[in-house]
Amino acid sequence: MQFVGYQTGKALHDLIRNSAFTIMASECYENAPLACIESMALGRSVVGSNIGGIPELVKDERTGLLFEPRNAEDLSRKINYLLGNPALQIEWGKNARTQIETMFDSERHYQALLEIYQQLLKKYQKGCVQVPK
């Protein structure tokens, strides 16, 4: 394990690509933690705190492992489990990449946004929605 401090760009991506997996030991209720998204987009599973938006991204035993926040023993067990299972690191990393490709697909977002606009337009045409002047 290596603590390298704040990294960005190519240096960050190289670190993630050369890792077995990443750890997101947050105690914050982050909505969509970029560290998880970047790791998963680069095909790495995540051992993450079961808090905030992390469990929405990290699917336990599918794209990584979740541990209870502030529980060092649980975190240690999860890290050691994944370290001892290189085949799962690869499998869950592939699953993570696929999940991110699906979740953040631009066409999917476009269609969802279009649907919202169409629903609002229908409500506006029925008089259910008033536009402020």
PLY file of the C-alpha trace (Angstrom):
ply
format ascii 1.0
element vertex 133
property float x
property float y
property float z
element edge 132
property int vertex1
property int vertex2
end_header
0.00 0.00 0.00
1.26 3.43 -0.89
0.07 6.90 0.09
1.10 9.29 -2.68
-0.75 12.49 -1.80
-2.84 14.57 -4.17
-2.49 13.60 -7.83
-4.17 14.72 -11.06
-4.17 14.00 -14.77
-1.89 11.38 -16.27
-0.04 10.77 -12.99
-3.33 9.95 -11.26
-4.53 7.73 -14.09
-1.21 5.87 -14.17
-1.42 5.25 -10.42
-4.93 3.86 -10.73
-4.10 1.73 -13.78
-1.11 0.24 -11.96
-3.09 -0.53 -8.81
-4.87 -3.75 -7.88
-7.87 -1.72 -6.68
-8.53 1.58 -4.92
-9.81 2.46 -1.47
-12.43 5.13 -0.83
-12.34 5.47 2.97
-14.62 8.49 3.15
-16.60 9.54 6.20
-18.50 12.17 4.20
-21.90 11.95 2.58
-20.57 12.63 -0.91
-23.13 12.41 -3.69
-21.04 11.02 -6.55
-17.40 10.76 -5.46
-15.14 11.39 -8.41
-12.44 9.12 -6.93
-14.80 6.14 -7.27
-15.92 7.10 -10.75
-12.34 7.60 -12.00
-11.18 4.30 -10.55
-14.10 2.35 -11.95
-13.79 4.06 -15.35
-10.19 2.84 -15.46
-11.32 -0.72 -14.72
-10.44 -0.90 -11.05
-12.70 -2.15 -8.29
-13.17 -0.06 -5.17
-13.19 -0.87 -1.48
-15.45 1.91 -0.27
-17.24 3.21 2.80
-20.90 2.28 2.95
-21.92 5.94 3.19
-23.36 8.68 0.97
-23.23 8.01 -2.76
-20.48 5.39 -2.59
-22.88 2.41 -2.33
-24.74 3.75 -5.36
-21.53 3.30 -7.34
-19.80 0.37 -5.62
-21.98 -2.72 -5.82
-20.83 -5.01 -3.01
-19.18 -8.17 -4.37
-19.85 -7.09 -7.96
-17.73 -3.97 -8.55
-15.90 -3.93 -5.22
-16.53 -4.18 -1.51
-18.27 -1.94 0.98
-17.17 -1.52 4.58
-18.73 0.22 7.54
-17.42 3.80 7.95
-14.98 4.31 10.84
-14.54 0.56 11.22
-10.83 -0.14 10.66
-11.25 -3.87 11.27
-13.94 -4.19 8.61
-11.84 -2.16 6.17
-8.80 -4.33 6.89
-10.81 -7.53 6.30
-12.12 -6.24 2.98
-8.67 -5.11 1.78
-7.08 -8.44 2.73
-9.91 -10.39 1.10
-9.47 -8.56 -2.19
-5.67 -8.75 -2.01
-6.01 -12.52 -1.65
-8.31 -12.84 -4.66
-6.61 -11.44 -7.77
-9.22 -13.05 -10.04
-11.94 -11.04 -8.30
-9.89 -7.86 -8.68
-9.95 -8.40 -12.44
-13.57 -9.53 -12.65
-14.92 -6.75 -10.45
-12.73 -4.20 -12.24
-14.30 -5.21 -15.56
-17.75 -5.03 -13.98
-16.91 -1.58 -12.63
-15.88 -0.32 -16.08
-19.06 -1.71 -17.66
-21.21 -0.12 -14.97
-19.62 3.31 -15.46
-19.99 3.05 -19.23
-23.69 2.34 -18.73
-24.36 4.91 -15.99
-22.58 7.77 -17.74
-23.54 7.04 -21.34
-24.25 10.37 -23.08
-27.13 8.96 -25.14
-28.79 7.61 -22.00
-28.49 11.01 -20.31
-29.82 12.78 -23.41
-32.87 10.50 -23.57
-33.58 10.93 -19.83
-33.34 14.73 -20.14
-35.54 14.71 -23.23
-38.15 12.68 -21.36
-38.17 15.21 -18.50
-38.66 18.07 -20.95
-41.48 16.20 -22.70
-43.24 15.55 -19.37
-42.93 19.22 -18.42
-44.25 20.29 -21.81
-47.31 18.04 -21.43
-47.99 19.45 -17.94
-47.55 23.00 -19.25
-49.98 22.33 -22.12
-52.53 20.98 -19.62
-52.09 24.08 -17.47
-50.54 22.16 -14.58
-47.29 24.10 -14.77
-47.10 27.88 -14.86
-44.11 29.72 -16.17
-43.12 32.68 -13.95
-43.21 36.09 -15.61
0 1
1 2
2 3
3 4
4 5
5 6
6 7
7 8
8 9
9 10
10 11
11 12
12 13
13 14
14 15
15 16
16 17
17 18
18 19
19 20
20 21
21 22
22 23
23 24
24 25
25 26
26 27
27 28
28 29
29 30
30 31
31 32
32 33
33 34
34 35
35 36
36 37
37 38
38 39
39 40
40 41
41 42
42 43
43 44
44 45
45 46
46 47
47 48
48 49
49 50
50 51
51 52
52 53
53 54
54 55
55 56
56 57
57 58
58 59
59 60
60 61
61 62
62 63
63 64
64 65
65 66
66 67
67 68
68 69
69 70
70 71
71 72
72 73
73 74
74 75
75 76
76 77
77 78
78 79
79 80
80 81
81 82
82 83
83 84
84 85
85 86
86 87
87 88
88 89
89 90
90 91
91 92
92 93
93 94
94 95
95 96
96 97
97 98
98 99
99 100
100 101
101 102
102 103
103 104
104 105
105 106
106 107
107 108
108 109
109 110
110 111
111 112
112 113
113 114
114 115
115 116
116 117
117 118
118 119
119 120
120 121
121 122
122 123
123 124
124 125
125 126
126 127
127 128
128 129
129 130
130 131
131 132
